[in-house]
């Protein structure tokens, strides 16, 4: 078949199958237009129905893009006649007179399922309804594109299916759980066509129904939901009996099998490889009633047993079943009488195979089929509680399967365990009582008068503290430490840190004695202490259970707290005369309310108020600690390293000596004493500190008076010049031999216009002639020399701008005493002199000017020489002038 080009071709009845035979001579536009046409569809093949059933024929339009709802017309064609109008969705007068009455009764109905789909329903199909049914869609299109109608054949068969309930060979409609039963129904058909039967057994319990087992039209058995396991085990079966009998067999009835049983049979036919259900019939077969099994379990209500004995409990079973049932017995234990709580746990179990599951301390046995015993050996306190007996009856099924037919739980049986408590007393004694703070405290908790104790009993202790108060207020006790049955020691909040530091020690010295030691008792530890001894009993599982607590009487730890008193008295045993002699001072110490004191001594000196060199200065000289270790503190006189001595004369008396005293040693001398108390053996705690009365060293001399001044001939210099500074010492009063005088001279500078900066040491010269010069960051050099006995010269070589500022000298005189020793006098300072360093402008610019003039002259001469050479040799050239012709200007437009 070939569609040529040109005018559109009208195809009134074109089906999609016809497009398969088209040859490729079609234009692509034509093929696309055909593919976009509408298609009316009804079920393919033929439809088969039985007389009296309902016929449903769906019809729909695909690729429809027209109005919101498509109109449909149905026509019927009987054998040997033409199509007769049957029904329409848009035209009221469309149906023929033959079908209008059936349409009015509702036997023939058109149901619209969508805008482009409709269903034709014919109720109570008759043999006259057999024929062809055509579904068409009216069209107002200018050209026909697609298929506007489709036809389906309907065959009507007579009702030849017969379904009936068969005779029931079971014992009756009422049976017990676990008993077998059978149900039968018969089904046959005399249809002229080859049909198949399908059968389904279902049970109704009120409004709910459940599918049990079905036989499909293809001959396959399918169990319903919830019956898969019973079907696989063979408990539920479906068999055929004879040519038309179907038998449902249940080997063990369950409580869920109770209800009304129905047999549902459907007839199927195969048309062109598709199966159609043409009719279905059901019949009520029987109502099965499952009688519940009577089952009760009972346990003795109240039982009392002594600890260590055997507990024998009996579970008595009562049931009305005498057939082959096997009980499964389980014993439960709970601390409460409510068996529904999650607390109960299994003690022993006997399953339906007579296998016993129990622990070594428990045994489960039965004397007969209705009596089961639980035996608990070596009863302990933890066995006290409530016991339950759970019984389940099981019946055997196919393939060694078991089905539970009944179960029951007994009422709780209360079991009380009596035991002999250990009898003992507890005594608390303070073996060491503190008298002062930081003393040792030791408490001893002993167990006395022990009776009725066995090897399975152990004792532990708990320590408590309570504050002593004079009022009647109730004070809660604080837990210090508690020991559990497994010897685990736990600390309370009050003692946790101090126990970790080793200050609190809890120990067990003997079997019946517990100790508590406070290494360093503080004032916060004063109060009442008591101990609690607990008796623990060992259980079968090797655990320990507390059985008894005994409290001791409290012991009070208290001492009167008084302030520590420390008094130090200093005296001068020998008169002091003049400089160069030995100064001696003793310090006597007395203390009160200090435990086992040891003393540390520090000798300190204060300059007198009239001393202008260093007023109000306190100087630490030498110290001796509580372990008698001597240490020089701020004693910096290198020439008198061994000039001071501090020693212990007695435990409470100390002596200080200073040899070859100098005038600079004048001042007030004191002893600062600190008392220490022993803590934890080799440790010490500071208890108190006290200062002695002062002992004064005052030299009454009429010696010379020294003054110092600074002089410079040129206080203003030019940079690079030499700066000369003289430090001149003058002596007033008694005349001294130059050999009896020596001086330590040091030069200082403050490099600023004022004295607001710290002085910088430049150079120093001691009385032995040794010069020390400080390092500086600029190039100028320093020199210091002694010009005469009383004059010292400081010179700054190659002065720089940084050398300006205030300069002064510091002088420390040394005078030889009549005894031949050198005495150090007070340090004196001169007034500062300001030195200015100027810059020499002429010398500063002389060399740059000379260099600039010289370079300019050389560059000018070189430029002249280069210009002359260039003009003489390089640019000399004869130029011939050519005569130009006079020509007119060319036009700009010329190519």
C-alpha positions in Angstrom: 0.0 0.0 0.0 1.4 3.4 -1.0 0.1 6.9 -0.3 1.1 9.4 -3.0 1.7 13.1 -2.7 -0.9 15.6 -3.6 -4.4 16.2 -2.1 -5.2 14.8 1.3 -6.5 11.2 1.2 -9.7 10.4 3.2 -9.4 7.2 5.2 -12.7 6.6 7.0 -11.7 3.3 8.6 -7.9 3.5 9.0 -6.4 1.4 11.8 -3.0 1.6 13.3 -2.2 -1.9 12.1 -2.7 -0.7 8.5 0.2 1.8 8.8 2.6 -1.1 9.1 2.0 -2.0 5.4 2.7 1.5 4.1 5.6 1.8 1.7 8.2 4.5 2.1 6.6 6.6 -0.7 4.7 8.6 1.9 5.8 12.2 2.5 7.1 12.8 6.1 4.5 15.5 6.6 1.7 13.1 5.7 3.0 10.4 8.0 3.2 12.9 10.9 -0.3 14.1 10.3 -1.6 10.5 10.4 0.3 9.8 13.6 -1.4 12.7 15.2 -4.9 11.4 14.4 -7.3 10.1 17.1 -7.8 6.4 17.8 -10.9 4.8 19.4 -10.2 1.6 21.4 -12.3 -1.2 22.7 -11.1 -4.6 24.2 -9.4 -6.7 21.5 -10.7 -10.1 20.6 -14.1 -11.2 22.0 -15.8 -11.0 25.3 -17.6 -14.0 26.9 -20.3 -13.7 29.5 -22.8 -16.0 31.1 -26.5 -15.4 31.1 -27.6 -13.4 34.2 -24.1 -11.8 34.7 -23.1 -8.2 34.0 -21.3 -7.1 30.8 -18.8 -4.2 30.9 -17.2 -2.9 27.7 -14.7 0.0 28.0 -14.1 2.5 25.2 -11.6 5.3 25.1 -10.1 7.8 22.6 -6.3 8.5 22.4 -4.6 11.6 21.1 -7.7 13.7 21.6 -7.2 17.4 21.8 -10.7 18.6 21.2 -13.4 19.8 23.6 -13.3 19.1 27.3 -15.6 15.9 27.0 -15.7 13.5 24.0 -19.1 12.2 22.9 -19.6 8.5 22.3 -22.2 6.5 20.4 -22.8 2.7 20.9 -24.4 0.5 18.3 -25.3 -3.3 18.4 -25.2 -5.7 15.5 -27.0 -9.1 16.0 -26.3 -12.0 13.7 -27.5 -11.4 10.1 -28.8 -7.9 10.6 -27.4 -4.3 10.6 -26.2 -2.1 13.4 -28.9 -0.8 15.7 -28.4 2.4 17.8 -27.9 1.4 21.4 -26.9 4.4 23.5 -25.3 7.8 23.2 -23.6 10.3 25.6 -24.9 13.4 23.9 -28.0 12.6 21.8 -31.2 11.7 23.8 -33.1 10.3 20.9 -30.2 8.2 19.6 -31.2 4.7 21.0 -33.6 2.5 19.1 -37.0 1.8 20.5 -36.0 -1.7 21.3 -33.5 -0.6 24.0 -35.1 2.5 25.4 -37.1 0.5 28.1 -33.9 -1.2 29.3 -32.2 2.1 29.4 -34.9 3.6 31.5 -34.8 0.6 33.9 -31.1 1.0 34.3 -30.2 -2.3 32.8 -28.1 -0.5 30.2 -26.0 2.3 31.5 -23.1 4.5 30.1 -20.6 5.5 32.7 -18.1 8.2 31.9 -14.7 7.4 33.5 -12.8 10.3 32.0 -13.2 13.1 29.4 -12.0 10.6 26.7 -13.3 7.3 28.1 -16.6 5.6 28.8 -17.9 2.2 29.9 -21.0 0.4 28.6 -22.7 -1.7 31.4 -25.4 -4.3 30.6 -26.9 -5.9 33.6 -28.5 -9.4 33.6 -27.1 -10.4 30.2 -29.5 -12.4 28.0 -28.8 -14.7 25.0 -30.2 -11.9 22.8 -27.3 -9.7 23.8 -24.8 -11.8 21.9 -23.3 -10.0 18.9 -21.0 -7.1 17.9 -20.8 -3.8 19.7 -19.5 -0.7 18.0 -18.2 2.4 19.8 -17.8 5.5 17.7 -17.1 9.2 18.2 -18.9 11.8 16.1 -16.5 14.2 14.3 -17.0 17.6 12.6 -13.4 17.8 11.2 -12.9 18.8 7.6 -10.6 15.9 7.0 -10.6 12.5 8.7 -7.4 11.7 10.5 -7.3 8.5 12.5 -9.9 5.9 13.7 -13.3 7.1 14.8 -14.9 3.8 15.7 -14.0 0.3 17.0 -16.0 -3.0 17.3 -15.9 -5.9 19.8 -17.7 -9.3 19.7 -19.6 -10.5 22.7 -20.5 -14.2 23.3 -23.3 -15.2 25.8 -23.2 -18.7 27.3 -25.8 -20.4 29.3 -25.4 -20.7 33.1 -24.0 -24.3 33.5 -22.0 -23.8 36.8 -23.2 -25.8 39.8 -21.8 -25.2 43.3 -23.0 -26.9 46.5 -21.8 -27.7 50.0 -20.7 -31.4 50.5 -21.3 -33.7 53.4 -19.1 -32.9 56.4 -17.3 -36.0 57.9 -15.8 -34.0 60.8 -16.9 -34.7 64.4 -19.2 -31.7 64.3 -19.2 -27.9 64.1 -17.8 -27.7 67.7 -14.3 -29.0 68.4 -11.4 -28.4 70.7 -8.2 -26.6 69.9 -5.7 -29.0 68.3 -8.3 -31.4 66.9 -8.5 -31.9 63.1 -11.5 -31.1 60.9 -12.5 -31.3 57.2 -14.9 -29.2 55.0 -16.1 -30.1 51.5 -17.9 -28.5 48.6 -18.7 -29.6 45.0 -18.4 -27.6 41.8 -19.1 -28.6 38.1 -19.9 -27.0 34.8 -21.7 -28.0 31.5 -20.6 -25.1 29.4 -20.5 -25.7 25.6 -17.1 -24.0 25.5 -13.9 -25.3 27.1 -13.8 -23.5 30.5 -11.7 -23.9 33.7 -12.9 -23.7 37.4 -11.0 -21.8 40.2 -11.9 -22.4 43.9 -11.2 -20.4 47.0 -11.8 -21.3 50.7 -12.3 -18.3 53.1 -13.4 -17.9 56.7 -15.5 -15.0 58.1 -15.3 -13.8 61.7 -17.8 -11.1 61.9 -17.3 -8.4 59.2 -13.6 -9.6 58.7 -12.8 -12.3 56.3 -9.5 -14.2 55.6 -8.5 -16.2 52.5 -7.3 -19.6 53.5 -6.3 -21.6 50.4 -7.2 -21.3 46.7 -6.9 -23.4 43.6 -6.4 -21.1 40.5 -7.9 -21.7 37.0 -4.3 -22.7 36.0 -4.3 -25.5 38.6 -2.0 -23.9 41.2 -2.5 -23.9 45.0 -1.9 -20.6 46.8 -2.2 -20.1 50.6 -3.8 -16.9 51.9 -2.0 -14.3 54.1 -1.1 -15.8 57.4 -1.5 -19.4 56.3 1.8 -19.8 54.4 3.6 -21.6 57.3 0.6 -23.9 58.0 0.4 -24.7 54.3 4.1 -25.5 54.0 4.0 -27.7 57.1 0.9 -29.6 55.8 -1.4 -28.4 58.5 -3.8 -26.9 55.9 -4.5 -28.8 52.7 -6.8 -28.7 49.7 -7.6 -32.0 47.9 -10.0 -33.1 45.2 -12.5 -35.8 45.9 -14.0 -37.5 42.9 -14.7 -35.5 39.8 -16.4 -32.5 41.4 -15.5 -32.6 45.1 -13.0 -30.2 46.9 -11.9 -30.9 50.5 -10.3 -28.4 52.9 -8.4 -30.3 55.7 -7.0 -28.8 58.9 -4.9 -31.2 61.0 -4.7 -29.0 64.1 -7.4 -26.5 64.8 -6.3 -23.2 66.3 -8.4 -20.6 68.1 -8.1 -18.4 65.0 -9.8 -21.1 62.8 -13.2 -20.3 64.4 -15.7 -18.8 62.0 -18.0 -19.3 59.0 -16.4 -21.1 56.1 -17.4 -20.3 52.5 -16.5 -22.0 49.2 -16.1 -19.6 46.3 -16.0 -21.0 42.7 -15.3 -19.0 39.6 -15.4 -20.0 35.9 -12.7 -18.9 33.4 -12.2 -19.1 29.7 -9.2 -18.5 27.6 -9.6 -16.3 24.4 -6.5 -15.7 22.2 -4.1 -16.3 25.1 -6.1 -14.1 27.6 -8.1 -15.4 30.5 -11.5 -14.0 31.3 -13.6 -14.7 34.4 -17.1 -15.2 33.1 -18.9 -15.9 36.4 -18.5 -16.6 40.1 -20.6 -18.4 42.7 -20.2 -19.0 46.4 -21.8 -21.3 49.0 -21.6 -21.3 52.8 -20.3 -24.6 53.9 -20.2 -24.7 57.7 -19.6 -22.7 60.9 -16.7 -24.0 63.0 -16.6 -23.3 66.8 -13.3 -23.8 68.7 -13.8 -24.6 72.3 -11.1 -23.0 74.5 -8.9 -25.3 76.5 -9.3 -25.1 80.3 -5.8 -24.6 81.8 -4.9 -23.3 85.3 -1.6 -23.2 87.2 -1.2 -22.8 91.0 1.7 -22.2 93.3 1.8 -22.1 97.1 1.0 -18.5 98.2 3.3 -17.9 101.2 6.5 -19.9 101.9 9.2 -19.3 104.5 12.7 -20.9 104.3 15.8 -20.4 106.3 19.0 -19.1 104.7 21.2 -21.9 103.5 18.4 -24.4 103.3 16.6 -25.8 100.2 13.4 -24.2 98.7 10.9 -26.6 97.1 8.0 -25.1 95.1 5.3 -27.1 93.3 3.4 -26.0 90.2 0.0 -27.8 90.0 -1.6 -27.9 86.5 -5.4 -28.3 85.9 -6.7 -28.9 82.4 -9.6 -30.6 80.6 -7.4 -32.0 77.8 -6.7 -35.7 77.9 -5.4 -36.2 74.4 -1.8 -36.0 73.2 -0.7 -32.6 74.6 2.6 -31.7 76.2 3.1 -29.0 78.8 6.0 -26.5 78.8 6.7 -25.2 82.2 8.7 -22.0 83.0 9.5 -20.6 86.5 9.9 -16.8 86.9 11.2 -14.7 89.8 10.4 -11.1 90.5 10.9 -8.6 93.4 7.3 -7.4 93.0 4.1 -9.4 92.8 3.2 -8.0 89.4 4.3 -10.6 86.7 3.6 -8.2 83.8 6.5 -5.9 84.7 9.8 -6.3 82.8 11.6 -7.2 86.1 10.8 -11.0 86.2 13.6 -13.2 84.9 13.6 -16.9 84.1 14.8 -19.4 86.7 14.2 -22.7 85.0 12.4 -24.0 82.0 11.0 -27.4 80.8 10.1 -27.3 77.1 7.6 -29.5 75.2 10.4 -32.0 74.3 11.0 -32.5 78.1 14.3 -30.8 78.0 15.2 -29.0 81.2 17.1 -25.6 81.2 18.3 -24.5 84.6 21.3 -23.3 86.6 23.5 -25.5 88.9 21.8 -24.1 92.0 18.3 -24.9 90.7 16.6 -28.1 89.5 13.2 -28.6 87.7 11.5 -32.0 87.9 8.0 -33.4 87.6 6.4 -36.3 89.6 3.5 -36.7 87.2 2.0 -34.9 84.2 0.2 -32.4 86.4 2.8 -31.6 89.1 6.2 -29.8 88.5 8.7 -29.0 91.2 11.3 -26.2 91.4 14.2 -26.9 93.8 16.5 -24.0 94.9 19.6 -25.1 96.7 21.5 -23.1 99.4 18.9 -20.3 99.7 20.3 -16.8 100.3 18.7 -13.4 101.0 18.6 -12.6 97.4 16.1 -15.5 96.8 13.4 -13.7 98.7 10.6 -12.5 96.4 7.8 -13.7 94.3 7.8 -16.9 92.2 5.5 -17.5 89.1 4.8 -20.7 87.2 3.9 -20.3 83.5 2.4 -23.3 81.7 1.8 -23.7 77.9 0.1 -26.8 76.2 1.5 -27.8 72.9 0.2 -30.3 70.3 2.3 -31.9 67.6 1.7 -31.1 64.0 3.0 -32.2 60.6 6.7 -32.3 59.9 7.6 -32.3 63.6 6.0 -28.9 64.1 4.3 -27.9 67.4 1.3 -25.7 68.0 0.5 -23.9 71.2 -3.1 -24.6 72.2 -3.3 -22.9 75.7 -1.2 -21.1 78.2 -1.7 -19.8 81.8 0.3 -18.0 84.5 0.0 -18.8 88.2 -0.6 -16.3 90.9 2.6 -15.1 92.6 4.0 -17.2 95.4 5.7 -15.1 98.1 8.9 -16.6 99.5 10.5 -15.1 102.7 14.1 -16.0 103.5 15.0 -15.8 107.2 18.7 -15.6 108.3 20.7 -15.2 111.4 22.3 -11.8 111.6 25.8 -11.6 113.0 25.9 -10.1 116.5 28.7 -7.7 117.2 29.5 -4.3 118.8 31.6 -1.4 117.5 34.0 0.7 119.7 35.7 3.9 118.5 38.8 5.2 120.3 41.1 8.2 119.6 44.6 6.7 120.0 46.2 10.1 119.2 44.5 13.4 120.0 45.9 16.7 118.6 46.9 19.4 121.0 47.8 22.0 118.4 46.9 22.7 114.8 48.9 20.4 112.3 49.2 17.7 115.0 48.5 14.1 114.1 45.0 12.6 114.8 44.4 8.9 114.8 41.1 7.1 115.3 40.7 3.4 115.9 37.4 1.6 115.1 37.3 -1.9 116.6 34.8 -4.8 116.3 34.1 -6.4 119.7 31.8 -9.1 121.1 31.4 -10.9 117.7 28.9 -13.8 117.8 27.2 -16.0 115.2 29.6 -15.2 112.4 30.6 -17.6 109.6 33.3 -17.7 107.0 30.9 -16.2 104.5 30.6 -12.9 106.5 33.0 -10.0 106.1 33.1 -6.6 107.8 33.6 -3.1 106.2 33.7 0.4 107.7 32.3 3.8 106.9 33.7 7.0 108.5 31.6 10.1 109.2 32.2 13.6 110.4 29.8 16.0 112.2 30.4 19.6 113.3 30.1 20.3 117.0 27.6 23.1 117.8 26.5 24.4 121.1 22.9 24.9 119.9 20.3 22.2 119.4 20.4 22.6 115.6 20.4 19.3 113.8 23.6 18.9 111.9 23.9 16.5 109.0 26.8 14.1 109.0 29.3 14.2 106.2 30.6 11.0 104.7 34.4 10.8 104.7 34.9 7.3 103.2 32.9 4.1 102.7 34.1 0.6 102.0 32.0 -1.7 100.0 31.7 -5.5 100.2 34.4 -6.0 97.6 36.9 -3.9 99.7 36.5 -0.9 97.3 37.1 2.4 99.2 35.2 5.5 98.0 35.9 9.0 99.3 33.3 11.7 100.2 33.5 15.2 98.8 35.0 16.5 102.1 37.9 14.1 102.1 38.5 13.3 98.4 41.2 15.9 97.8 43.0 15.5 101.1 43.0 11.8 100.7 44.6 12.1 97.3 47.2 14.5 98.9 48.0 11.9 101.6 46.7 14.0 104.4 43.8 11.5 105.1 44.8 7.9 105.5 42.2 5.1 105.8 43.6 1.7 106.6 42.8 -1.7 108.1 45.5 -2.8 110.6 43.9 -6.0 111.7 40.9 -8.2 110.9 38.7 -6.5 113.5 40.3 -3.0 113.5 40.0 -0.1 111.1 42.1 3.1 111.4 41.6 6.7 110.3 44.6 9.0 110.4 44.8 12.8 109.8 48.4 13.7 109.2 47.9 17.4 109.6 44.9 18.3 111.7 43.5 21.8 110.9 40.9 23.9 112.8 38.3 22.8 110.2 38.8 19.2 111.3 37.6 19.9 114.8 34.3 18.1 115.5 32.8 14.6 116.1 33.7 11.5 114.3 32.0 8.1 114.3 32.3 4.9 112.3 29.7 2.4 111.0 30.7 -1.2 110.6 28.7 -3.2 108.0 28.4 -7.0 107.9 28.3 -8.5 104.4 27.1 -12.0 103.5 28.4 -13.9 100.5 25.9 -15.1 97.9 26.0 -18.1 95.6 27.1 -16.0 92.7 30.1 -14.8 94.8 28.5 -11.4 95.3 28.2 -9.7 98.7 25.0 -8.4 100.2 24.9 -6.1 103.2 23.1 -7.7 106.1 23.7 -5.4 109.1 25.0 -1.9 110.2 26.3 -1.1 113.7 27.1 2.5 114.7 29.8 3.5 117.1 29.6 6.3 119.7 31.0 9.6 118.4 34.5 10.8 119.5 35.1 14.6 119.8 38.3 16.0 118.4 38.8 19.5 119.8 41.6 21.8 121.2 41.5 25.4 122.4 42.9 27.6 119.7 45.0 30.5 121.0 47.1 33.0 119.0 50.7 32.3 118.6 53.0 34.6 120.5 56.6 35.3 119.5 58.9 37.9 121.3 62.5 38.8 120.2 64.8 40.9 122.4 68.2 42.2 121.0 71.1 43.5 123.1 74.7 44.5 122.7 76.8 42.6 125.2 80.1 44.5 124.5 80.5 48.3 124.3 81.3 49.6 120.9 84.0 52.2 120.5 85.1 53.3 117.1 85.4 52.2 113.5 87.5 49.2 112.9 86.3 47.4 116.1 84.0 44.4 116.2 80.3 44.8 116.5 78.3 42.1 118.4 74.6 41.7 118.9 72.6 38.8 120.5 68.9 38.0 119.9 66.9 36.1 122.6 63.6 34.5 121.4 60.6 33.4 123.5 57.4 31.8 122.0 54.0 30.7 123.3 51.2 28.5 121.7 53.6 27.2 119.0 54.2 23.5 118.7 57.9 22.4 118.7 59.1 25.6 117.3 62.3 26.2 115.3 63.5 29.6 114.4 65.0 31.3 111.4 66.8 34.6 111.9 67.5 37.5 109.4 69.8 40.4 110.3 68.7 43.7 108.8 70.2 47.2 109.0 68.5 50.5 108.6 70.3 53.7 107.7 69.8 56.5 110.2 67.4 59.3 109.2 70.3 61.8 109.1 72.3 59.9 106.6 71.8 61.8 103.3 73.6 59.2 101.2 70.8 56.6 101.4 68.1 57.6 103.9 65.4 55.1 104.9 67.2 52.2 103.3 66.8 48.7 104.8 69.5 46.2 104.0 69.3 42.5 104.5 72.8 41.3 105.6 72.8 37.6 106.6 70.3 34.9 107.5 70.1 31.5 109.2 67.1 29.2 108.5 65.4 26.7 110.7 67.8 24.0 109.5 70.8 26.2 110.6 71.9 27.0 107.1 73.6 30.4 106.8 73.2 32.6 103.8 74.6 36.0 102.8 71.8 38.2 101.6 72.7 41.7 100.3 76.2 41.9 101.7 78.2 43.1 98.7 81.5 44.2 100.3 83.9 41.9 98.5 86.8 42.9 100.8 84.8 41.8 103.8 83.2 38.6 102.7 84.0 36.9 106.0 83.4 40.1 107.9 79.9 39.0 109.2 79.0 35.9 111.2 75.6 34.7 112.4 75.4 31.6 114.7 73.1 29.8 117.0 74.1 29.9 120.6 71.1 28.1 122.0 67.8 26.9 120.6 66.3 30.3 121.4 69.4 32.5 121.3 71.4 33.8 118.2 74.5 36.0 118.0 75.6 38.3 115.2 79.1 39.7 114.7 80.6 42.2 112.2 84.4 42.5 112.1 86.3 45.7 111.1 83.4 48.0 111.1 83.3 50.9 108.7 81.8 54.3 109.1 79.4 53.3 106.3 78.1 50.6 108.6 76.4 53.1 110.8 72.6 52.5 111.3 70.0 50.5 113.2 70.4 46.7 113.4 67.5 44.3 114.1 66.8 40.6 114.2 63.7 39.4 112.3 62.8 35.9 113.7 60.3 33.5 112.2 58.9 30.5 114.2 58.3 27.3 112.2 56.3 24.2 113.3 57.0 20.7 111.9 54.5 19.3 109.4 54.6 15.7 108.1 58.0 14.9 109.3 60.5 16.9 107.3 58.1 19.7 106.2 57.7 23.0 108.1 54.9 25.5 108.5 55.4 29.2 109.3 53.7 29.9 112.6 54.7 33.5 113.5 57.2 36.3 112.7 58.5 39.0 115.0 61.0 41.9 114.8 63.4 42.7 117.6 64.2 46.1 119.1 67.0 48.1 117.2 70.7 48.3 118.2 72.3 51.4 116.8 75.9 51.8 115.4 76.8 55.5 115.6 80.4 56.7 115.0 81.2 60.0 116.9 84.2 61.2 114.9 85.8 64.6 114.2 87.5 63.5 111.0 87.9 65.5 107.8 85.0 66.6 105.5 85.4 65.9 101.8 83.8 67.9 99.0 83.8 67.3 95.2 83.4 69.7 92.3 83.8 69.5 88.5 85.7 72.0 86.3 86.2 72.4 82.6 88.2 75.2 80.8 86.1 74.8 77.7 82.5 73.7 78.4 81.5 74.4 74.8 83.6 72.6 72.1 83.5 71.9 68.4 82.8 68.4 67.2 86.1 66.4 67.1 87.8 68.5 69.8 89.1 67.2 73.1 86.9 67.5 76.1 88.7 67.9 79.5 86.8 67.6 82.8 88.5 67.8 86.2 87.0 66.3 89.4 88.6 68.3 92.2 88.4 67.1 95.8 88.7 69.4 98.7 89.3 68.5 102.4 88.1 70.5 105.3 88.9 70.0 109.0 91.8 68.0 110.3 94.8 67.8 107.9 95.6 64.3 106.6 98.8 62.8 105.2 98.2 62.1 101.4 99.3 58.5 102.1 96.4 58.1 104.5 93.8 59.1 101.9 92.5 57.1 98.9 89.5 57.7 96.6 87.1 55.7 94.4 86.1 58.0 91.6 83.4 57.4 89.0 82.2 59.7 86.2 78.6 59.8 85.1 76.8 61.6 82.3 73.1 62.5 81.6 72.8 63.1 77.8 70.0 65.6 77.9 69.4 69.2 78.6 67.9 68.4 82.0 68.4 65.7 84.6 65.3 63.8 83.6 67.1 60.7 82.3 69.0 58.0 84.1 72.8 58.7 84.5 75.2 56.6 82.4 78.4 55.4 83.9 81.4 56.5 81.8 84.4 55.4 83.6 85.6 54.6 87.1 89.0 54.5 89.0 89.2 52.7 92.4 91.6 53.5 95.2 94.0 50.9 93.9 94.4 52.6 90.5 92.3 50.2 88.4 90.3 51.9 85.6 87.1 50.5 84.2 85.6 52.2 81.1 82.0 51.4 79.9 81.3 50.4 76.3 79.6 53.1 74.1 77.8 53.1 70.7 79.7 56.0 69.1 83.3 56.6 68.1 84.6 59.0 70.8 87.1 57.5 73.3 87.4 58.1 77.1 90.4 58.2 79.4 90.5 58.7 83.1 93.7 59.5 85.1 94.8 60.8 88.4 96.5 64.2 87.9 97.3 64.8 91.6 96.2 63.5 95.0 93.0 65.5 94.9 92.4 65.9 91.1 91.1 63.4 88.6 90.9 64.1 84.8 88.3 62.7 82.4 89.1 63.2 78.7 86.7 62.6 75.8 88.8 62.2 72.6 87.1 63.0 69.2 83.9 64.3 70.6 80.7 63.6 68.9 77.2 65.2 68.9 76.1 62.5 71.4 78.6 63.6 73.9 76.7 66.7 75.0 74.9 66.7 78.4 75.5 67.0 82.1 78.6 65.4 83.6 79.4 64.9 87.3 81.7 62.7 89.4 81.0 60.5 92.4 83.7 60.1 95.0 84.0 57.6 97.9 86.8 58.6 100.3 88.9 56.0 102.2 90.8 57.1 105.3 93.4 55.0 107.2 92.5 54.7 110.9 95.1 54.8 113.7 94.8 51.1 113.9 96.0 50.8 110.3 92.7 49.7 108.7 91.0 51.6 105.9 87.7 53.1 106.7 85.2 53.8 104.0 83.6 57.3 104.2 80.2 58.3 102.9 79.9 58.7 99.2 79.8 62.3 97.8 78.7 63.7 94.5 79.7 66.9 92.6 77.3 69.3 91.0 76.9 68.6 87.2 78.5 70.7 84.5 76.8 71.0 81.0 79.0 70.3 78.0 78.0 71.6 74.5 79.3 70.0 71.3 79.0 72.4 68.3 79.5 71.7 64.6 82.4 73.6 62.5 80.4 74.9 59.5 83.6 75.9 57.5 85.3 72.6 57.9 82.0 70.8 57.4 81.4 72.4 53.9 85.1 72.9 52.8 85.7 69.6 51.3 82.3 69.2 49.6 82.8 72.7 48.0 86.3 71.9 46.7 85.2 68.6 45.3 82.1 70.1 43.6 84.2 73.0 42.0 86.8 70.5 40.8 84.3 68.1 39.2 82.5 71.0 37.5 85.7 72.3 36.0 86.7 68.9 34.7 83.3 68.2 33.2 83.3 71.6 31.4 86.7 71.2 29.9 85.8 67.6 28.7 82.6 69.0 27.1 84.5 71.6 25.2 87.0 69.1 24.0 84.3 66.8 22.7 82.5 69.6 20.9 85.6 70.8 19.2 86.6 67.3 18.0 83.1 66.6 16.7 82.9 69.8 14.7 86.4 69.5 13.2 86.5 65.9 12.1 83.0 64.5 12.1 80.8 67.3 10.6 83.1 68.7 7.9 81.3 67.9 4.5 80.9 69.8 1.2 77.3 70.2 0.2 76.4 70.8 -3.5 73.2 72.7 -4.0 71.2 71.6 -7.0 68.9 73.8 -8.9 65.3 73.0 -8.7 62.9 73.3 -11.6 59.9 75.4 -11.3 57.0 73.2 -11.7 53.3 73.7 -11.1 51.7 71.9 -8.2 50.1 68.6 -9.0 46.4 68.1 -8.3 45.6 66.2 -5.2 43.2 64.1 -7.2 45.8 62.8 -9.6 46.5 59.1 -9.2 
